[in-house]
Amino acid sequence: ASVVTGDPSLRPSVPPSLRVCSRRLLPPSPRPAQASTHSPTGRETPRAHNTAKMKTRLLFCLLVATVAAEAIVYFTESFNDGDAWTQRWAESKHKTDYGKFKLTAGKFFGDAENDKGLQTSEDARFYALSARFDPFSNEGKTLVVQFTVKHEQTIDCGGGYVKIFPSDLDQADMHGDSVYNIMSGPNIIL
């Protein structure tokens, strides 16, 4: 399968980070307030002893659940190795007038090096870029596709999409009508 970013857009930054994995862990729920476990004399009550045992069991169960629910990451890209991304990502040759991507942190960022991503460089263009990864099946598992798009200018029509294609995609001939399995991303039409 492959991932693509692009479609008609006006300079959106496309994924500083991109992850495709099979499961996610949710943050723990807040703990409810607990009743006092000490008697009026300050001694620990039997309830406190049982609470400590329960906490130990709960901690053990959480540890086992965390190990069992660890996500399998099928693809990740952080664009943090300079121009090496050009060796992993293939530009489509389907049309000769696709826009070109550039590596940049953009106009606003937290860290100039760590926040770099691909940015479209020309207004009112189509963009088509893909990276191949090993085929996988998420049958019976939740699939999480996570990516970031940062629009730095006011636009009235455009988008920044990610698509998961079948593994037999011809990357050089990829285009807007290529068959895909999943498509997601912001679309702006005013």
N, C-alpha and C positions, 0 to 999 in steps of 0.2 A: 504494500500500500504506500501511497505517497501523500504528502501534505502540500497544499498550494496556498499561497496568499496572493490576493490581488482581485481585480475586477475594476470596473470604471471607478476611478477615485481621483481626488485632488489632494495629493500629498499626505496621505495618512502614514504614520510610522507603523510598520508591521512588526510582528512579535519580537520584543527584546527577549522574551522567553516563550518557549512553546513546549508543552508536555502532552503526551498521550499516555495514559496509564489505565489499568484495569480496575482500580478500586480506590476509594478515598476514606480517610479516617476523619471523623467529626470531632471537634473539640469536646472535652468533657463538660457535662452539665454542671451548673453551679451547685455546690453542696448546701443542703438545708441546714439551718441552725440546729445544734444538738442540745439536748437537755443535760443538766449537770449530772456528772457521774460520781460525785463525792457526797458523802453524808454530811450532816451539820457539824460533825466532829472533825471533818477534814479527811477522813479515811476513804479510800477507794471502795466503791460498792461492787457487788458481784456484776452489776450491769456494766461497769467500766471494764472489768475483765473480759466480759463477753464482747463488748464493743471493740476492744483491742484485737481479739481473735478474729472478729468479723472484718476489721480493717486489713489484717494480714491476709485473710482469704481473698478479700476483694482485690488487694494489690496483686496477689498471685494470679487471679483470674484476668485482671487487666493486662498483666505482663504476657500471659499466654495468648489472649485475644489480640494484643498488639502484634506479636510475632506472627500469628496466624493470618491477620488481616493486612499484612504489609503489601503495599501496592507493587505491581510489576510495571515498570516504566518501559514502554515500547519505543518511545522516541522522545528526545529532549534536545533543545537547541537554545543556547544562550548567547551566541554570537560574540563570545568574549575572547576569541583567538585571532583577532585581526582579520585579514583577508582570506583566511583559511576556509571560511564559509563558502567561498566561490567554488571550492572543490567538492563540497557536499551537496550544493544546490544547483539544479539545472534550469537554465532559462529556456522557455518554449521558443521554438522557431516557427510555430504555426503561422504567425503574422510577422511582417518585417517592421511594423511600427509600434511594437510593445514598448512601454516605458522602461527605464533602467532603474534598478535599485541602488542605493548607496548605504554604507554602514555609518551610522551616526547616533549620538545620544539625543539629537534634536535641539530645539530651542530651550526646553526646560527639562531638568533631570535632577536626580539626587546625587549621583556619582557619575562623572563624565565617562569613565572607562567601563564601569559595571552596568550602566544603563544603556549601552549601545544596542541598537537593533537595526533592522532594515527599514529604510525610508524610501518612498517613491520620490523621484527627483523631477518629474515633469507633470505639469497640470494637464487635466483632461486627457489622460491616457489609460489604456488597459495595461495590466501587468500580469505576467504569468511565470511563476517560479515554483519549483517543486523539489522535494528531497525524498529519497527513497528510504524505506526502513523495512525490516523483515516482516513478512505476512504474519498475522496473528488472529486468534479468535477470542472474543470476549463472551462466548456463549455461557450463560448462567452467571455472569459477573457484570457489575456496573462498569461502564466505560466513561472515563473522565477525559475530556479534551479541554485543555486550558491554554489560553494565549492572551496576549495583551496588544491592544491597538491604541495609539495615541494620536488623535487628530489635533494638529497644531494651528490650523487656520480655520476660519469660518468657511464652510462649504455649503452649497445648496443641493448637491447631488453627488453621491459617492458612497463607497463602502470599503471595508477591509475584511476580507473573508478568509477563512481557513476551510479547506476541503480535504476529506479523506477519500482517496481514490482506491479502486481495486488494484491489486498488485501487478496486473498486466498493463497498466497505463504506459503509453508511449510518451515519455516526458518531453521529448522534442516536438511532439505534435499536440501537446495539451492545449485546450482552448475552452471557451465558455460553455460549449455543448458537450464536453467530455463527460462520460458517465462517472458519477461519484457516489459514495456511500453516505457521507455526512457532509453537510455544509453549515457553517455557523459564522456569525460575525455581525458587526453593526452595519446598518444600511441607513443612509441619510438622504431623504428626498423631501424637499420643502416646496 
